[in-house]
């Protein structure tokens, strides 16, 4: 018999620092007691349809019995054991699955704690690879503007240096080479001038660049930019031509979010290093992975250090690995591509927002829907708009000028309609200013 607890919101407000939140003027938080399917239940009685999949991770929704059972079985054996000098079934099985579903040349797997850490590991792999080859001039990274790769320091250094959440730290971060953000949109024609401009940067900087890091097809927190696959194909071609490694950050786009398993498949490219996280465990626990090729792994292992200089305490956590295995199986056992297609069709209802004067663009890709406000409309007041969304029975968290949806894959048409209508009415009624 469970005990009912009351959430102390006063303590929360005065002592707990939430993501990207002021401690002097914190925006309201909503007390959640439980979640199931695609619903978040508040202590105050409201049931909210989740449009965010817990920051894009809970692809199967909440409290899924298959995922719960996988965790229960594992925790009854061991919740954790160090990964140094030890291995276990859940980690081995997970890595087998990851090698099987990712691009074919990625057959070495490094398990990490979170998406940001997987990016840190990828950057360290790239830098250490070149050092292991006796090349000490390749100490920089190249990346497009509008990118976002996480909140830790190396990850921050390759986020957009001007308009990102991390521009405050610019004086403390390593300086890398930033190239123009992709302009040609996913559903439009590719402008060859972008490829020519990219080559100019490679020609000028390749001798000092260890790797090019990019979010394939969707620049997420940097503006939800759905760019043309040919841009990514050009990056791959130039990386090969100019001896630069390619790191693809699929933390947000992996596991079907863009309509195919990994977004690199839109351009049919093979990265040298791949970062995954978020949906890896179906939104149940924190876990990520960095995958690479034999060439990179052997190159590092034959270098002076002989090992990759990284090893998190909770690396290969059995509990997280067990539920990640279950989540991948759950995805693959269904017709997930058809499910994403159906969600995309339902998200077309967002285009009703295009008739509103405050909206500059509406776009969808896979299970992602984005409404972008005009510069004149300004930045969304998150506290105000979330209060409105809660009153409408939905949970949506915008950022900047973007109000977007990344719903769980189990969302039905009625739920998505309610989400889309809430966004339309919020903008029409100016509930965001």
VMD Tcl script that draws the C-alpha trace (Angstrom):
set ca {
  {0.00 0.00 0.00}
  {1.59 3.27 -1.13}
  {1.75 6.36 1.04}
  {0.42 9.59 -0.41}
  {2.88 12.45 -0.08}
  {2.25 16.16 -0.51}
  {4.88 17.99 -2.57}
  {6.39 20.92 -0.65}
  {6.36 23.64 -3.31}
  {7.67 26.29 -0.92}
  {10.80 24.23 -0.27}
  {11.13 23.57 -3.99}
  {10.90 27.29 -4.78}
  {13.42 28.30 -2.12}
  {15.99 25.53 -2.39}
  {15.82 23.56 -5.64}
  {17.44 24.88 -8.80}
  {15.51 23.75 -11.88}
  {16.95 23.76 -15.44}
  {17.54 27.22 -16.88}
  {15.66 28.84 -14.00}
  {16.35 31.87 -11.81}
  {16.58 31.35 -8.05}
  {15.35 34.87 -7.37}
  {12.43 34.82 -9.80}
  {11.72 31.15 -10.47}
  {8.91 30.34 -12.84}
  {6.18 28.14 -11.36}
  {6.64 24.37 -11.30}
  {3.76 21.92 -11.45}
  {3.66 19.07 -8.90}
  {3.50 15.69 -10.66}
  {2.36 12.61 -8.74}
  {2.49 10.01 -11.49}
  {2.51 9.51 -15.25}
  {1.16 6.78 -17.49}
  {0.76 6.28 -21.24}
  {0.99 9.87 -22.59}
  {-0.51 11.55 -19.53}
  {1.16 13.51 -16.74}
  {-0.95 13.61 -13.56}
  {-0.70 16.68 -11.35}
  {-1.19 16.71 -7.60}
  {-3.91 19.29 -8.16}
  {-5.92 16.79 -10.20}
  {-5.24 17.84 -13.80}
  {-4.26 15.26 -16.42}
  {-1.95 16.72 -19.04}
  {-1.32 15.26 -22.49}
  {2.45 15.24 -22.89}
  {3.71 16.91 -26.05}
  {7.41 16.79 -25.14}
  {8.11 13.10 -24.39}
  {10.11 14.30 -21.40}
  {12.54 16.31 -23.48}
  {12.25 13.89 -26.39}
  {13.15 10.73 -24.48}
  {9.91 8.94 -23.42}
  {9.12 7.53 -26.85}
  {6.95 4.71 -25.44}
  {5.14 6.97 -23.01}
  {5.17 6.52 -19.24}
  {4.95 3.55 -16.91}
  {5.19 1.06 -19.76}
  {4.86 -2.47 -18.34}
  {7.59 -3.91 -20.59}
  {10.12 -1.30 -19.48}
  {9.02 -1.55 -15.85}
  {9.41 -5.33 -15.93}
  {12.91 -5.07 -17.42}
  {13.98 -2.75 -14.60}
  {12.34 -4.90 -11.93}
  {14.06 -8.05 -13.15}
  {17.41 -6.31 -13.31}
  {17.20 -4.56 -9.94}
  {16.49 -7.89 -8.28}
  {19.85 -9.11 -9.61}
  {21.95 -5.94 -9.22}
  {21.26 -2.29 -9.87}
  {24.91 -1.45 -10.43}
  {28.39 -2.89 -10.56}
  {31.56 -1.14 -11.68}
  {32.43 -1.59 -15.37}
  {36.19 -1.55 -14.83}
  {37.40 -5.13 -15.17}
  {33.80 -6.44 -15.04}
  {31.13 -7.00 -17.65}
  {27.52 -8.21 -17.49}
  {24.72 -9.53 -19.66}
  {22.70 -6.29 -19.99}
  {25.67 -4.27 -21.24}
  {26.75 -6.93 -23.72}
  {23.23 -7.38 -25.09}
  {22.70 -3.62 -25.38}
  {25.93 -3.14 -27.30}
  {24.99 -6.00 -29.64}
  {21.71 -4.24 -30.38}
  {23.39 -0.87 -30.93}
  {25.97 -2.32 -33.32}
  {23.14 -4.01 -35.23}
  {20.92 -0.93 -35.73}
  {23.49 1.85 -36.24}
  {25.45 2.49 -39.47}
  {27.45 -0.64 -40.29}
  {30.99 0.60 -39.67}
  {30.23 1.68 -36.11}
  {31.18 -1.42 -34.16}
  {32.91 -0.11 -31.04}
  {30.63 1.13 -28.24}
  {31.51 3.36 -25.28}
  {28.67 3.58 -22.74}
  {28.31 6.88 -20.91}
  {26.05 8.70 -18.46}
  {24.19 11.32 -20.49}
  {24.01 12.97 -23.88}
  {26.42 15.73 -22.94}
  {28.93 13.16 -21.70}
  {28.65 11.17 -24.91}
  {29.64 14.35 -26.78}
  {32.57 14.86 -24.40}
  {33.67 11.30 -25.11}
  {33.31 11.81 -28.88}
  {35.46 14.94 -28.76}
  {38.09 13.16 -26.67}
  {38.07 10.25 -29.12}
  {38.68 12.58 -32.05}
  {41.47 14.54 -30.36}
  {43.16 11.44 -28.95}
  {42.96 9.64 -32.30}
  {45.06 12.26 -34.04}
  {47.50 12.48 -31.14}
  {47.87 8.70 -31.37}
  {48.82 9.11 -35.03}
  {51.59 11.47 -34.01}
  {49.69 14.53 -35.29}
  {49.47 17.25 -32.67}
  {48.25 20.09 -34.90}
  {44.62 18.90 -35.08}
  {43.30 20.43 -31.86}
  {40.17 22.22 -33.02}
  {36.67 21.24 -34.02}
  {34.54 22.56 -36.85}
  {30.78 22.93 -36.52}
  {27.87 24.95 -37.94}
  {26.33 27.94 -36.23}
  {22.92 27.23 -34.61}
  {24.18 23.92 -33.22}
  {23.55 22.56 -29.75}
  {25.43 19.63 -28.20}
  {24.94 19.83 -24.44}
  {25.72 21.65 -21.23}
  {29.16 20.37 -20.19}
  {32.23 22.40 -21.13}
  {33.53 20.65 -24.25}
  {29.95 20.24 -25.48}
  {29.24 23.93 -24.80}
  {32.29 24.93 -26.83}
  {30.68 23.57 -30.02}
  {27.26 25.11 -29.38}
  {26.39 28.29 -31.24}
  {28.79 30.90 -29.77}
  {26.46 33.89 -30.27}
  {22.83 32.91 -29.86}
  {23.02 29.76 -27.75}
  {22.33 29.37 -24.06}
  {26.08 29.16 -23.51}
  {27.34 32.39 -25.08}
  {27.88 33.72 -21.54}
  {30.87 31.38 -21.20}
  {32.55 32.34 -24.47}
  {35.67 33.73 -22.78}
  {36.27 30.48 -20.90}
  {35.65 27.97 -23.67}
  {38.08 26.69 -26.30}
  {37.68 28.52 -29.59}
  {36.64 26.37 -32.50}
  {35.87 26.93 -36.18}
  {32.22 27.81 -36.88}
  {30.80 27.58 -40.38}
  {27.52 29.04 -41.68}
  {24.44 27.13 -40.56}
  {22.67 25.05 -43.18}
  {20.14 27.13 -45.11}
  {18.57 24.82 -47.70}
  {15.52 23.26 -46.08}
  {14.73 19.56 -45.93}
  {11.82 19.65 -48.38}
  {13.33 22.24 -50.77}
  {16.09 22.21 -53.38}
  {19.70 22.19 -52.19}
  {21.74 25.29 -53.01}
  {25.14 24.15 -54.30}
  {26.65 27.42 -53.07}
  {26.45 25.99 -49.55}
  {28.75 23.13 -50.54}
  {31.21 25.56 -52.13}
  {31.21 27.72 -49.01}
  {31.77 24.68 -46.80}
  {34.76 23.63 -48.87}
  {36.28 27.07 -48.38}
  {36.31 26.47 -44.61}
  {37.75 22.97 -44.96}
  {40.47 24.21 -47.29}
  {41.43 26.96 -44.87}
  {41.24 25.07 -41.56}
  {41.54 21.31 -42.13}
  {45.13 21.04 -40.94}
  {44.06 22.21 -37.49}
  {40.67 20.48 -37.31}
  {40.29 17.07 -35.66}
  {36.59 16.62 -36.36}
  {33.44 18.20 -37.72}
  {30.53 17.80 -35.29}
  {26.93 18.22 -36.40}
  {23.36 17.29 -35.52}
  {22.15 15.34 -38.55}
  {19.20 16.91 -40.42}
  {17.69 18.68 -37.38}
  {19.48 21.44 -35.48}
  {17.43 21.03 -32.33}
  {17.84 23.52 -29.47}
  {19.59 25.84 -31.91}
  {16.31 26.63 -33.66}
  {14.70 23.40 -34.90}
  {16.24 23.90 -38.32}
  {15.31 21.01 -40.68}
  {18.09 21.21 -43.25}
  {18.67 19.44 -46.55}
  {20.29 15.97 -46.47}
  {22.67 17.05 -49.23}
  {24.32 19.44 -46.76}
  {25.19 16.49 -44.52}
  {26.36 14.48 -47.54}
  {28.67 17.36 -48.47}
  {30.07 17.45 -44.94}
  {30.84 13.73 -45.14}
  {32.51 14.10 -48.53}
  {34.65 17.02 -47.39}
  {35.63 15.30 -44.12}
  {36.90 12.35 -46.14}
  {38.66 14.56 -48.69}
  {40.39 16.76 -46.11}
  {41.15 14.10 -43.48}
  {38.74 15.35 -40.82}
  {36.65 13.00 -38.66}
  {32.86 13.31 -38.71}
  {30.97 13.26 -35.39}
  {27.19 13.00 -35.71}
  {25.16 13.94 -32.63}
  {21.95 11.88 -32.78}
  {21.05 12.35 -29.12}
  {17.75 14.02 -30.04}
  {17.17 12.57 -33.52}
  {17.97 8.89 -32.93}
  {15.51 6.00 -32.56}
  {13.04 7.07 -35.23}
  {12.27 10.67 -34.32}
  {12.82 11.98 -37.88}
  {11.01 9.05 -39.54}
  {14.00 6.73 -39.92}
  {16.04 5.01 -37.22}
  {18.93 7.50 -37.33}
  {18.86 10.82 -39.16}
  {22.19 10.15 -40.93}
  {20.25 7.67 -43.06}
  {18.46 10.58 -44.78}
  {21.80 11.38 -46.41}
  {23.10 7.81 -46.49}
  {26.30 8.81 -44.72}
  {28.59 6.94 -42.34}
  {29.90 9.02 -39.43}
  {33.23 8.19 -37.82}
  {31.70 8.76 -34.37}
  {28.03 8.69 -33.36}
  {26.47 10.03 -30.14}
  {23.13 8.69 -28.89}
  {21.10 9.23 -25.71}
  {17.64 10.53 -24.70}
  {15.33 7.84 -26.17}
  {17.95 5.12 -25.62}
  {16.22 3.96 -22.42}
  {12.73 5.03 -23.46}
  {12.93 7.99 -21.10}
  {13.27 5.88 -17.95}
  {16.89 6.44 -16.90}
  {19.92 8.42 -17.96}
  {22.21 6.57 -20.36}
  {24.09 7.38 -23.54}
  {26.57 5.81 -25.90}
  {29.33 6.91 -28.22}
  {29.98 4.55 -31.12}
  {32.97 4.57 -33.41}
  {34.83 2.56 -36.03}
  {37.64 0.03 -35.85}
  {39.92 2.67 -37.38}
  {39.35 5.14 -34.53}
  {39.34 2.57 -31.73}
  {42.47 0.79 -32.91}
  {44.20 4.09 -33.67}
  {43.63 5.28 -30.10}
  {44.57 1.91 -28.60}
  {47.87 1.79 -30.48}
  {48.81 5.31 -29.41}
  {51.05 6.38 -26.53}
  {48.32 6.21 -23.87}
  {47.05 2.87 -25.17}
  {43.55 3.51 -23.81}
  {40.76 6.06 -24.19}
  {41.20 8.37 -21.24}
  {37.64 8.27 -19.92}
  {35.72 6.07 -17.47}
  {32.53 7.23 -15.70}
  {31.67 5.67 -12.33}
  {28.27 4.53 -13.56}
  {29.48 3.43 -16.99}
  {27.53 0.44 -18.25}
  {25.02 0.67 -15.40}
  {23.14 -2.67 -15.49}
  {19.75 -1.16 -14.65}
  {19.99 1.41 -17.46}
  {21.37 -1.14 -19.93}
  {18.57 -3.61 -19.16}
  {15.81 -1.08 -19.79}
  {17.61 0.22 -22.91}
  {17.56 -3.33 -24.32}
  {13.83 -3.55 -23.60}
  {13.17 -0.14 -25.15}
  {14.99 -1.00 -28.37}
  {13.15 -4.32 -28.62}
  {9.84 -2.58 -27.98}
  {10.54 -0.15 -30.81}
  {11.69 -2.78 -33.29}
  {8.84 -5.20 -32.57}
  {6.27 -2.73 -33.90}
  {5.81 -1.04 -37.26}
  {7.48 2.07 -35.85}
  {7.96 3.73 -39.23}
  {4.22 3.57 -39.90}
  {3.60 4.93 -36.39}
  {5.91 7.91 -37.03}
  {4.19 8.49 -40.37}
  {0.80 8.57 -38.63}
  {2.09 11.03 -36.04}
  {3.47 13.21 -38.81}
  {0.07 13.22 -40.53}
  {-1.59 14.28 -37.27}
  {1.00 17.02 -36.76}
  {-0.07 18.59 -40.05}
  {-2.83 20.23 -38.00}
  {-0.15 22.64 -36.78}
  {-0.32 24.31 -40.19}
  {-3.49 26.04 -39.06}
  {-1.09 28.28 -37.09}
  {0.34 29.55 -40.38}
  {-2.66 31.83 -40.80}
  {-1.78 33.77 -37.61}
  {0.11 37.05 -38.02}
  {2.56 36.21 -35.23}
  {3.74 33.04 -36.99}
  {6.56 33.09 -39.53}
  {6.90 29.36 -40.21}
  {5.32 25.97 -39.47}
  {7.28 22.83 -40.25}
  {7.15 19.11 -39.50}
  {9.51 16.18 -39.92}
  {8.81 12.70 -38.62}
  {7.42 13.01 -35.11}
  {8.49 16.66 -34.76}
  {6.26 19.69 -35.24}
  {7.45 23.28 -34.95}
  {5.70 26.65 -34.93}
  {8.13 29.57 -35.20}
  {7.03 33.04 -34.15}
  {8.06 36.24 -35.92}
  {10.80 38.48 -34.57}
  {8.13 41.08 -33.88}
  {6.20 38.62 -31.74}
  {9.27 38.26 -29.54}
  {10.38 35.61 -27.07}
  {7.77 33.36 -25.53}
  {6.97 34.00 -21.84}
  {7.37 30.39 -20.70}
  {5.60 30.84 -17.35}
  {2.59 32.51 -18.93}
  {2.16 30.13 -21.83}
  {2.65 27.03 -19.67}
  {-0.08 28.20 -17.31}
  {-2.36 28.48 -20.34}
  {-1.34 25.06 -21.66}
  {-2.04 23.45 -18.28}
  {-5.49 25.04 -18.32}
  {-5.99 23.35 -21.71}
  {-4.91 19.94 -20.42}
  {-1.57 19.73 -22.24}
  {2.12 19.88 -21.34}
  {4.24 21.84 -23.84}
  {7.46 23.70 -23.01}
  {8.56 26.22 -25.68}
  {11.89 27.98 -25.92}
  {12.82 31.26 -27.54}
  {10.48 31.92 -30.46}
  {9.66 28.25 -30.95}
  {6.60 26.36 -29.77}
  {7.17 22.76 -30.74}
  {5.95 19.20 -30.24}
  {7.89 15.94 -29.92}
  {5.17 13.66 -28.57}
  {5.61 10.06 -27.41}
  {5.16 7.56 -30.23}
  {2.09 6.08 -28.48}
  {0.17 9.36 -28.88}
  {-3.15 8.98 -30.70}
  {-4.71 11.42 -33.16}
  {-7.06 12.92 -30.59}
  {-4.17 13.71 -28.24}
  {-2.15 15.34 -31.01}
  {-5.18 17.36 -32.12}
  {-5.56 18.67 -28.57}
  {-1.88 19.62 -28.51}
  {-2.07 21.36 -31.89}
  {-5.26 23.21 -31.00}
  {-3.73 24.40 -27.72}
  {-0.77 25.91 -29.60}
  {-3.07 27.59 -32.14}
  {-5.29 29.08 -29.43}
  {-2.30 30.15 -27.31}
  {-0.86 32.15 -30.20}
  {-4.20 33.47 -31.40}
  {-5.10 34.62 -27.88}
  {-1.55 35.97 -27.26}
  {-1.21 33.84 -24.13}
  {2.56 33.88 -24.58}
  {3.32 37.56 -23.86}
}
mol new
graphics top color blue
foreach p $ca { graphics top sphere $p radius 0.5 }
foreach p [lrange $ca 0 end-1] q [lrange $ca 1 end] { graphics top cylinder $p $q radius 0.2 }
display resetview
